[in-house]
């Protein structure tokens, strides 16, 4: 099994990537993974190189426990973690599954404590009881502060110190309703590190559209681990997206992960199918539009250098190639390129003449043109070829 470390042996920082697609991801409204789908997704995540898989919530049902046991039996090369509430019955259910690790979640904000009719004295008591007991059955025990970003900072510091004192191997700081911003993450992590040396994980939600940015910032601020999900699947607006964070870390030049980014597109497609949720065209990294280009200026530059208007190449995430779209905003270079692929050599003047017709057609249709439509325009304007 891979083990967490604060720093690799060389200069790059090696963060610990925890995927929660099979737990928090499946909690997205209307999403249900079959046992076979969970087994497939777990295998794909292991193959892609994530460090840890939050595999599910054993207390849900006997079927859930059976699926988790099946995945455990595959002996995948990553840490498998069961999720539990702060109650011993949940931890006992996790014990039945055979995962190496367990994560125990505690309410911490004033609102969550009130909703559960608890106070911090109860939290402290449960930390003292549950962590030592859990460590008798699991090699690794992490604990989480639910709604940590809305909790009182002094109470959160106390929680981290208490969890560390009780033997927790890692403490999760959960932005449960996605209200954090990069600047608040920096401040929060710095505040916690001023009082504790505990290994910290940041768990981001995307309600304000900043989950991936917050996860990246948490690592920059000193967290050793972050949790993500494939395509950002999760409750409400979702979680930090594995594929987005993996590419951001790779491009930064500062971090090194075990993730093979070339496997991200296939992984995202598999999760999308299982979840019954289409990957939106403009989805960063894996969306259809991520490597489509129409602007004449952009396309002309891309034909000269593929990184002129792309931050990374399609094959780095398992995509075939960039696609130049013919439409209202196309330029002559795009048309010349389009027809050269069909064995037709077109001069700049010929392309410019045809371009006016193409732009009119695209404007009338209010969309880009299909290849057959571009070919038809060419065939209906034979004078261009003379």
HELIX and SHEET records of a PDB file:
HELIX    1   1 UNK A   25  UNK A   27  5                                   3    
HELIX    2   2 UNK A   35  UNK A   48  1                                  14    
HELIX    3   3 UNK A   58  UNK A   60  5                                   3    
HELIX    4   4 UNK A   62  UNK A   73  1                                  12    
HELIX    5   5 UNK A   88  UNK A   95  1                                   8    
HELIX    6   6 UNK A  110  UNK A  115  1                                   6    
HELIX    7   7 UNK A  120  UNK A  134  1                                  15    
HELIX    8   8 UNK A  148  UNK A  150  5                                   3    
HELIX    9   9 UNK A  153  UNK A  165  1                                  13    
HELIX   10  10 UNK A  182  UNK A  193  1                                  12    
HELIX   11  11 UNK A  211  UNK A  221  1                                  11    
HELIX   12  12 UNK A  230  UNK A  232  5                                   3    
HELIX   13  13 UNK A  242  UNK A  252  1                                  11    
HELIX   14  14 UNK A  261  UNK A  263  5                                   3    
HELIX   15  15 UNK A  264  UNK A  275  1                                  12    
HELIX   16  16 UNK A  288  UNK A  291  5                                   4    
HELIX   17  17 UNK A  296  UNK A  304  1                                   9    
HELIX   18  18 UNK A  314  UNK A  317  5                                   4    
HELIX   19  19 UNK A  332  UNK A  340  1                                   9    
HELIX   20  20 UNK A  348  UNK A  365  1                                  18    
HELIX   21  21 UNK A  371  UNK A  379  1                                   9    
HELIX   22  22 UNK A  382  UNK A  385  5                                   4    
SHEET    1   A 9 UNK A  16  UNK A  19  0                                        
SHEET    2   A 9 UNK A  52  UNK A  56  1                                        
SHEET    3   A 9 UNK A  79  UNK A  85  1                                        
SHEET    4   A 9 UNK A 101  UNK A 107  1                                        
SHEET    5   A 9 UNK A 140  UNK A 146  1                                        
SHEET    6   A 9 UNK A 170  UNK A 174  1                                        
SHEET    7   A 9 UNK A 200  UNK A 203  1                                        
SHEET    8   A 9 UNK A 225  UNK A 228  1                                        
SHEET    9   A 9 UNK A  16  UNK A  19  1                                        
SHEET    1   B 2 UNK A 292  UNK A 293  0                                        
SHEET    2   B 2 UNK A 323  UNK A 324  1                                        
END                                                                             
